[in-house]
């Protein structure tokens, strides 16, 4: 194992939840899923969880993926951060 591999906190492949938050709208969940699917392929319905804020103004979508590499995760988070409808990506 190289030093850079031992410094990585994750071992790939691994199950990894990606949480996105945005303003509540009819298509926010679809946008979030589509952005992630660009990197991982079709996501199973049972891998997607949604939740509205108390007042219904915001929605969070959590998608659990089988992450293959740190580079894949970085690409996903870059695309999420660049999208205007995604307010927060964790």
TIMI-2910 file (N, C-alpha, C, CB; in pm, 1 decimal, decimal comma, always signed):
<rs>
+----------+----------+----------+----------+----------+----------+----------+----------+----------+----------+----------+----------+------+
!      n_x !      n_y !      n_z !     ca_x !     ca_y !     ca_z !      c_x !      c_y !      c_z !     cb_x !     cb_y !     cb_z ! resn !
+----------+----------+----------+----------+----------+----------+----------+----------+----------+----------+----------+----------+------+
!    +85,7 !   -118,8 !     +0,0 !     +0,0 !     +0,0 !     +0,0 !    +89,1 !   +123,5 !     +0,0 !    -96,8 !     +0,7 !   +123,3 !  Unk !
!    +56,8 !   +217,6 !    -85,5 !   +134,9 !   +340,3 !    -91,7 !    +93,9 !   +432,9 !    +22,0 !   +116,9 !   +410,2 !   -228,1 !  Unk !
!   +176,1 !   +532,1 !    +45,7 !   +146,9 !   +627,1 !   +152,9 !    +15,9 !   +700,7 !   +128,3 !   +260,8 !   +727,2 !   +167,1 !  Unk !
!     -9,4 !   +741,0 !     +2,6 !   -133,4 !   +813,6 !    -27,5 !   -255,5 !   +724,9 !     -5,4 !   -131,7 !   +865,4 !   -172,2 !  Unk !
!   -245,9 !   +593,7 !    -32,8 !   -357,2 !   +503,2 !     -7,5 !   -382,5 !   +487,4 !   +141,9 !   -330,3 !   +367,3 !    -70,7 !  Unk !
!   -276,6 !   +481,2 !   +220,8 !   -294,5 !   +464,1 !   +364,9 !   -348,6 !   +590,8 !   +429,6 !   -162,5 !   +424,4 !   +430,5 !  Unk !
!   -328,1 !   +707,8 !   +366,0 !   -380,4 !   +833,1 !   +419,4 !   -530,0 !   +848,8 !   +393,9 !   -305,8 !   +950,1 !   +359,0 !  Unk !
!   -581,9 !   +775,3 !   +297,2 !   -722,8 !   +783,8 !   +263,0 !   -807,3 !   +719,4 !   +373,4 !   -749,9 !   +716,0 !   +126,8 !  Unk !
!   -911,6 !   +788,3 !   +416,6 !   -995,4 !   +737,5 !   +524,7 !  -1093,1 !   +630,5 !   +477,9 !  -1071,5 !   +850,9 !   +588,0 !  Unk !
!  -1119,3 !   +624,9 !   +350,1 !  -1215,0 !   +529,5 !   +295,3 !  -1143,3 !   +418,0 !   +221,2 !  -1313,7 !   +599,8 !   +202,1 !  Unk !
!  -1201,5 !   +298,8 !   +227,5 !  -1154,0 !   +188,2 !   +145,9 !  -1256,2 !   +165,4 !    +36,7 !  -1131,4 !    +59,0 !   +230,8 !  Unk !
!  -1210,5 !   +165,0 !    -87,0 !  -1300,8 !   +151,1 !   -200,8 !  -1294,9 !    +10,3 !   -255,2 !  -1266,2 !   +251,9 !   -310,5 !  Unk !
!  -1407,2 !    -38,2 !   -309,2 !  -1538,8 !    +24,8 !   -313,0 !  -1603,6 !    +23,9 !   -175,4 !  -1628,9 !    -45,9 !   -414,1 !  Unk !
!  -1696,2 !   +117,0 !   -154,7 !  -1766,3 !   +125,5 !    -27,3 !  -1903,7 !   +188,6 !    -46,7 !  -1684,1 !   +206,0 !    +74,5 !  Unk !
!  -1990,0 !   +162,1 !    +47,8 !  -2121,6 !   +224,6 !    +49,3 !  -2103,5 !   +365,4 !   +104,8 !  -2225,2 !   +141,2 !   +134,7 !  Unk !
!  -2158,8 !   +466,1 !    +33,2 !  -2133,1 !   +604,4 !    +71,3 !  -2259,2 !   +688,1 !    +51,3 !  -2015,6 !   +662,8 !    -10,4 !  Unk !
!  -2309,8 !   +751,1 !   +158,1 !  -2428,5 !   +837,3 !   +143,5 !  -2390,1 !   +978,5 !    +99,9 !  -2506,7 !   +843,2 !   +275,7 !  Unk !
!  -2463,0 !  +1028,4 !     +2,0 !  -2444,2 !  +1165,8 !    -45,1 !  -2573,0 !  +1240,5 !    -15,4 !  -2408,2 !  +1171,3 !   -199,2 !  Unk !
!  -2563,5 !  +1348,5 !    +61,4 !  -2681,4 !  +1425,4 !    +99,9 !  -2677,6 !  +1561,4 !    +31,5 !  -2689,3 !  +1441,7 !   +253,7 !  Unk !
!  -2791,0 !  +1596,1 !    -29,9 !  -2804,6 !  +1724,3 !    -98,4 !  -2925,8 !  +1796,5 !    -42,7 !  -2817,2 !  +1705,3 !   -252,2 !  Unk !
!  -2914,8 !  +1926,8 !    -27,9 !  -3027,2 !  +2006,3 !    +20,0 !  -3053,0 !  +2121,3 !    -76,0 !  -3000,4 !  +2059,4 !   +162,4 !  Unk !
!  -3182,4 !  +2152,0 !    -90,5 !  -3221,6 !  +2261,2 !   -177,9 !  -3360,3 !  +2310,5 !   -143,4 !  -3215,8 !  +2218,1 !   -323,2 !  Unk !
!  -3405,4 !  +2409,3 !   -216,5 !  -3540,9 !  +2461,8 !   -195,7 !  -3642,1 !  +2358,8 !   -243,5 !  -3560,9 !  +2597,3 !   -270,4 !  Unk !
!  -3750,6 !  +2347,1 !   -168,4 !  -3854,9 !  +2251,4 !   -203,6 !  -3915,9 !  +2290,0 !   -337,7 !  -3963,9 !  +2245,2 !    -93,5 !  Unk !
!  -3914,3 !  +2196,4 !   -430,0 !  -3976,5 !  +2216,1 !   -560,9 !  -4016,5 !  +2079,6 !   -613,3 !  -3880,0 !  +2289,6 !   -661,0 !  Unk !
!  -4100,8 !  +2080,5 !   -714,0 !  -4150,5 !  +1954,9 !   -769,4 !  -4039,7 !  +1871,3 !   -831,6 !  -4257,2 !  +1982,7 !   -872,5 !  Unk !
!  -3932,5 !  +1934,4 !   -876,7 !  -3829,6 !  +1858,9 !   -948,1 !  -3693,7 !  +1849,3 !   -877,4 !  -3809,4 !  +1920,1 !  -1080,9 !  Unk !
!  -3684,1 !  +1895,5 !   -753,1 !  -3553,1 !  +1892,1 !   -686,0 !  -3500,6 !  +1749,5 !   -672,6 !  -3562,5 !  +1956,9 !   -547,3 !  Unk !
!  -3584,3 !  +1656,3 !   -631,0 !  -3539,2 !  +1517,4 !   -615,2 !  -3490,1 !  +1460,5 !   -747,0 !  -3652,0 !  +1430,0 !   -559,7 !  Unk !
!  -3561,9 !  +1488,7 !   -854,7 !  -3520,9 !  +1439,3 !   -986,4 !  -3386,1 !  +1497,7 !  -1028,1 !  -3627,4 !  +1473,1 !  -1091,5 !  Unk !
!  -3366,8 !  +1624,6 !  -1000,3 !  -3239,4 !  +1689,6 !  -1033,1 !  -3125,7 !  +1624,0 !   -954,8 !  -3245,6 !  +1841,8 !  -1002,1 !  Unk !
!  -3145,8 !  +1605,0 !   -825,8 !  -3042,6 !  +1545,8 !   -740,6 !  -3006,3 !  +1405,3 !   -788,2 !  -3089,9 !  +1541,6 !   -594,5 !  Unk !
!  -3107,0 !  +1324,8 !   -816,1 !  -3082,6 !  +1187,5 !   -862,0 !  -3010,2 !  +1188,2 !   -996,2 !  -3215,5 !  +1109,5 !   -873,5 !  Unk !
!  -3054,0 !  +1270,9 !  -1088,1 !  -2991,8 !  +1277,4 !  -1220,6 !  -2844,1 !  +1316,9 !  -1211,5 !  -3067,3 !  +1377,1 !  -1309,6 !  Unk !
!  -2811,6 !  +1411,8 !  -1124,6 !  -2671,9 !  +1454,3 !  -1109,9 !  -2583,7 !  +1340,0 !  -1060,9 !  -2662,2 !  +1572,5 !  -1013,2 !  Unk !
!  -2633,6 !  +1263,7 !   -965,3 !  -2555,7 !  +1151,1 !   -912,1 !  -2548,6 !  +1038,0 !  -1014,9 !  -2617,8 !  +1099,4 !   -779,7 !  Unk !
!  -2659,1 !  +1010,3 !  -1082,7 !  -2661,0 !   +901,2 !  -1180,2 !  -2564,7 !   +923,8 !  -1296,5 !  -2800,8 !   +883,0 !  -1233,8 !  Unk !
!  -2530,9 !  +1046,7 !  -1324,6 !  -2432,2 !  +1074,9 !  -1429,0 !  -2297,7 !  +1009,1 !  -1397,1 !  -2413,9 !  +1226,6 !  -1445,7 !  Unk !
!  -2273,6 !   +984,3 !  -1269,4 !  -2144,7 !   +930,3 !  -1226,2 !  -2150,1 !   +783,6 !  -1185,8 !  -2092,7 !  +1010,7 !  -1111,6 !  Unk !
!  -2268,8 !   +734,8 !  -1149,5 !  -2276,5 !   +598,9 !  -1095,0 !  -2372,4 !   +507,8 !  -1170,6 !  -2317,8 !   +604,7 !   -951,4 !  Unk !
!  -2443,5 !   +560,3 !  -1268,5 !  -2544,6 !   +480,6 !  -1336,4 !  -2675,2 !   +484,6 !  -1259,2 !  -2497,1 !   +336,1 !  -1353,7 !  Unk !
!  -2768,4 !   +400,4 !  -1299,8 !  -2902,1 !   +397,4 !  -1240,6 !  -2894,3 !   +370,7 !  -1090,3 !  -2988,9 !   +290,4 !  -1309,2 !  Unk !
!  -2967,4 !   +452,5 !  -1013,0 !  -2973,1 !   +437,7 !   -867,4 !  -3104,8 !   +369,6 !   -830,8 !  -2959,8 !   +576,7 !   -795,5 !  Unk !
!  -3097,5 !   +268,7 !   -747,7 !  -3217,2 !   +196,0 !   -703,5 !  -3304,2 !   +286,7 !   -616,6 !  -3177,9 !    +67,4 !   -625,2 !  Unk !
!  -3434,3 !   +269,8 !   -628,0 !  -3528,5 !   +353,2 !   -551,9 !  -3506,2 !   +341,8 !   -401,6 !  -3672,3 !   +314,3 !   -585,4 !  Unk !
!  -3467,3 !   +224,2 !   -353,7 !  -3447,0 !   +208,2 !   -209,5 !  -3316,2 !   +269,9 !   -159,9 !  -3449,7 !    +61,6 !   -173,8 !  Unk !
!  -3235,6 !   +323,9 !   -250,8 !  -3111,5 !   +392,8 !   -213,0 !  -3132,7 !   +543,5 !   -200,0 !  -3001,5 !   +364,5 !   -316,1 !  Unk !
!  -3257,8 !   +587,5 !   -221,0 !  -3289,6 !   +730,3 !   -220,0 !  -3384,3 !   +760,3 !   -104,7 !  -3352,3 !   +774,4 !   -355,1 !  Unk !
!  -3347,5 !   +857,0 !    -23,0 !  -3432,6 !   +901,6 !    +87,6 !  -3453,1 !  +1052,0 !    +74,5 !  -3369,7 !   +865,3 !   +226,8 !  Unk !
!  -3576,6 !  +1096,3 !    +94,4 !  -3605,0 !  +1239,2 !    +91,1 !  -3670,7 !  +1281,3 !   +221,4 !  -3694,9 !  +1274,8 !    -29,0 !  Unk !
!  -3650,1 !  +1406,8 !   +254,9 !  -3707,7 !  +1461,2 !   +377,3 !  -3728,5 !  +1611,1 !   +358,8 !  -3616,5 !  +1432,0 !   +500,5 !  Unk !
!  -3845,5 !  +1659,3 !   +401,3 !  -3873,6 !  +1802,4 !   +394,5 !  -3838,8 !  +1868,3 !   +527,3 !  -4021,7 !  +1827,7 !   +358,7 !  Unk !
!  -3806,3 !  +1996,6 !   +520,1 !  -3782,0 !  +2073,1 !   +642,2 !  -3914,3 !  +2092,3 !   +716,3 !  -3716,1 !  +2210,8 !   +609,7 !  Unk !
!  -3905,5 !  +2133,3 !   +837,3 !  -4024,2 !  +2149,0 !   +921,8 !  -4130,4 !  +2237,8 !   +856,8 !  -3984,6 !  +2207,2 !  +1056,4 !  Unk !
!  -4088,3 !  +2346,4 !   +796,3 !  -4182,6 !  +2439,1 !   +733,7 !  -4208,1 !  +2408,0 !   +586,2 !  -4131,4 !  +2580,4 !   +747,0 !  Unk !
!  -4143,0 !  +2305,7 !   +533,3 !  -4164,3 !  +2266,4 !   +394,9 !  -4096,8 !  +2353,9 !   +291,5 !  -4307,0 !  +2264,0 !   +367,6 !  Unk !
!  -4006,2 !  +2440,0 !   +335,6 !  -3937,1 !  +2529,3 !   +241,4 !  -3817,8 !  +2462,7 !   +173,5 !  -3890,6 !  +2654,1 !   +313,5 !  Unk !
!  -3760,9 !  +2362,8 !   +237,9 !  -3641,1 !  +2296,9 !   +187,8 !  -3662,3 !  +2146,0 !   +187,3 !  -3517,6 !  +2334,5 !   +273,1 !  Unk !
!  -3583,3 !  +2079,2 !   +106,6 !  -3589,9 !  +1933,7 !    +98,8 !  -3446,7 !  +1880,4 !    +96,4 !  -3670,6 !  +1886,6 !    -27,9 !  Unk !
!  -3427,9 !  +1764,5 !   +157,6 !  -3298,3 !  +1698,3 !   +148,6 !  -3318,5 !  +1564,3 !    +79,3 !  -3233,4 !  +1679,6 !   +290,0 !  Unk !
!  -3220,7 !  +1528,1 !     +0,2 !  -3220,0 !  +1400,1 !    -69,6 !  -3088,2 !  +1332,1 !    -34,6 !  -3237,2 !  +1417,8 !   -226,2 !  Unk !
!  -3096,9 !  +1210,7 !    +17,1 !  -2978,2 !  +1132,0 !    +46,2 !  -2978,5 !  +1011,4 !    -46,1 !  -2973,4 !  +1088,6 !   +196,2 !  Unk !
!  -2869,7 !   +994,8 !   -118,1 !  -2854,7 !   +882,3 !   -209,8 !  -2731,8 !   +804,0 !   -166,0 !  -2841,9 !   +930,3 !   -359,3 !  Unk !
!  -2752,3 !   +677,5 !   -135,6 !  -2640,5 !   +592,3 !    -96,7 !  -2591,0 !   +518,8 !   -220,7 !  -2681,9 !   +491,7 !    +15,8 !  Unk !
!  -2464,0 !   +537,6 !   -249,9 !  -2404,6 !   +478,2 !   -370,4 !  -2295,4 !   +378,7 !   -330,5 !  -2346,2 !   +588,6 !   -463,7 !  Unk !
!  -2253,0 !   +299,5 !   -427,0 !  -2135,0 !   +215,6 !   -411,7 !  -2019,5 !   +292,7 !   -474,2 !  -2154,1 !    +72,9 !   -478,6 !  Unk !
!  -1950,6 !   +368,4 !   -391,7 !  -1841,0 !   +452,4 !   -439,9 !  -1722,5 !   +365,6 !   -479,6 !  -1799,1 !   +555,0 !   -332,5 !  Unk !
!  -1665,7 !   +396,7 !   -595,6 !  -1554,9 !   +318,4 !   -648,7 !  -1418,1 !   +381,7 !   -623,4 !  -1573,9 !   +298,2 !   -795,8 !  Unk !
!  -1414,8 !   +514,0 !   -606,0 !  -1286,3 !   +581,5 !   -586,2 !  -1308,8 !   +721,6 !   -529,9 !  -1207,1 !   +588,7 !   -719,1 !  Unk !
!  -1202,7 !   +778,2 !   -476,9 !  -1207,9 !   +915,1 !   -429,1 !  -1230,7 !  +1010,7 !   -545,4 !  -1079,1 !   +951,0 !   -354,4 !  Unk !
!  -1173,8 !   +978,9 !   -659,7 !  -1191,8 !  +1062,8 !   -777,9 !  -1338,7 !  +1068,5 !   -818,9 !  -1106,5 !  +1010,3 !   -894,2 !  Unk !
!  -1407,1 !   +955,4 !   -810,1 !  -1549,6 !   +952,4 !   -841,7 !  -1627,4 !  +1042,4 !   -746,2 !  -1603,4 !   +808,3 !   -835,2 !  Unk !
!  -1599,9 !  +1032,4 !   -617,8 !  -1668,2 !  +1116,4 !   -519,6 !  -1637,8 !  +1264,3 !   -544,1 !  -1626,8 !  +1076,6 !   -376,8 !  Unk !
!  -1513,3 !  +1295,6 !   -574,6 !  -1476,9 !  +1434,9 !   -602,9 !  -1554,2 !  +1488,3 !   -722,4 !  -1326,3 !  +1447,0 !   -628,4 !  Unk !
!  -1568,2 !  +1407,4 !   -826,2 !  -1642,6 !  +1449,0 !   -945,7 !  -1789,1 !  +1473,0 !   -913,6 !  -1630,1 !  +1343,7 !  -1056,1 !  Unk !
!  -1847,3 !  +1385,2 !   -834,4 !  -1987,2 !  +1401,7 !   -794,9 !  -2004,5 !  +1531,9 !   -718,2 !  -2034,7 !  +1282,1 !   -709,4 !  Unk !
!  -1921,2 !  +1553,8 !   -617,2 !  -1934,6 !  +1674,3 !   -535,3 !  -1906,9 !  +1801,4 !   -616,0 !  -1839,8 !  +1667,2 !   -415,8 !  Unk !
!  -1817,1 !  +1795,1 !   -712,6 !  -1793,2 !  +1912,0 !   -798,5 !  -1917,6 !  +1946,8 !   -878,3 !  -1675,5 !  +1886,3 !   -893,7 !  Unk !
!  -1981,0 !  +1846,0 !   -937,2 !  -2102,7 !  +1870,9 !  -1014,7 !  -2215,7 !  +1921,0 !   -925,9 !  -2146,2 !  +1743,9 !  -1087,6 !  Unk !
!  -2229,1 !  +1864,4 !   -807,0 !  -2333,5 !  +1909,8 !   -715,1 !  -2310,2 !  +2054,8 !   -673,9 !  -2338,7 !  +1819,5 !   -590,7 !  Unk !
!  -2187,2 !  +2088,4 !   -642,8 !  -2154,2 !  +2224,0 !   -599,5 !  -2175,7 !  +2326,2 !   -710,2 !  -2010,4 !  +2229,9 !   -551,6 !  Unk !
!  -2159,3 !  +2283,7 !   -834,8 !  -2175,1 !  +2374,4 !   -948,7 !  -2320,8 !  +2396,9 !   -987,8 !  -2099,5 !  +2320,6 !  -1067,2 !  Unk !
!  -2410,6 !  +2311,1 !   -941,0 !  -2550,9 !  +2321,9 !   -982,6 !  -2624,4 !  +2424,2 !   -896,4 !  -2621,1 !  +2184,4 !   -974,0 !  Unk !
!  -2697,3 !  +2513,9 !   -960,6 !  -2763,4 !  +2624,2 !   -888,9 !  -2873,9 !  +2578,5 !   -793,8 !  -2821,4 !  +2721,0 !   -988,1 !  Unk !
!  -2935,0 !  +2462,6 !   -817,4 !  -3043,5 !  +2417,2 !   -729,5 !  -2993,3 !  +2346,4 !   -603,4 !  -3135,2 !  +2324,2 !   -805,9 !  Unk !
!  -2868,2 !  +2303,7 !   -603,8 !  -2811,7 !  +2235,8 !   -487,6 !  -2751,2 !  +2341,9 !   -396,0 !  -2704,2 !  +2128,9 !   -530,0 !  Unk !
!  -2813,9 !  +2362,5 !   -280,4 !  -2764,3 !  +2464,4 !   -186,6 !  -2651,9 !  +2410,2 !   -100,5 !  -2877,7 !  +2515,1 !    -97,5 !  Unk !
!  -2662,6 !  +2282,1 !    -60,9 !  -2562,5 !  +2217,9 !    +24,4 !  -2545,3 !  +2074,3 !    -20,5 !  -2603,0 !  +2224,3 !   +174,5 !  Unk !
!  -2421,4 !  +2026,8 !    -25,8 !  -2393,3 !  +1887,4 !    -53,7 !  -2298,6 !  +1835,4 !    +53,7 !  -2332,8 !  +1869,2 !   -196,0 !  Unk !
!  -2339,6 !  +1728,4 !   +117,6 !  -2259,6 !  +1670,2 !   +226,4 !  -2223,2 !  +1526,9 !   +192,4 !  -2336,2 !  +1675,8 !   +361,0 !  Unk !
+----------+----------+----------+----------+----------+----------+----------+----------+----------+----------+----------+----------+------+
</rs>
